Amino acid sequence: MITVTGTRENYIAEMTADRGTLNATHCDIPVEQGGDNAYMRPGETLLSALGACMNITARKYLNRDGLDYDSVTVKAEMARENGVTKIRTKLEIHGALSQADKDRIIAEVASCPVCEILSGPIELGKLD
């Protein structure tokens, strides 16, 4: 479970995981909305979760297959168009592997856990 705590301090939200991670993460809003603009906005944090999952999944598959790579970069952006939220991503694998291997890994990453969550029906509800 994730717990998000906020005080009166300019809308900064502290996010912790109950599994005992060492460091909390924070969110904020821009100064013009009353925040400090010190941390990512909540929507950026959502995109970061997606990008992190894709990045980690790609590296797991690259390592599993013994492929030579230098780094993996994921870019993500989100926009609302005609009442629909559209998320676009770009995964780049840097290193001395073939384009065929890059394409295969990129295709496999499309089923990372967060990709699957965001691609399927989502139901928001309240915790008891």
Secondary structure, DSSP 8 states (H G I E B T S, - for coil): -EEEEE-SSTT-EEEEETTT-SS-EEE---GGGTS---S--HHHHHHHHHHHHHHHHHHHHHHHTT---SEEEEEEEEEEETTEEEEEEEEEEESS--HHHHHHHHHHHTTSHHHHHHHS--------
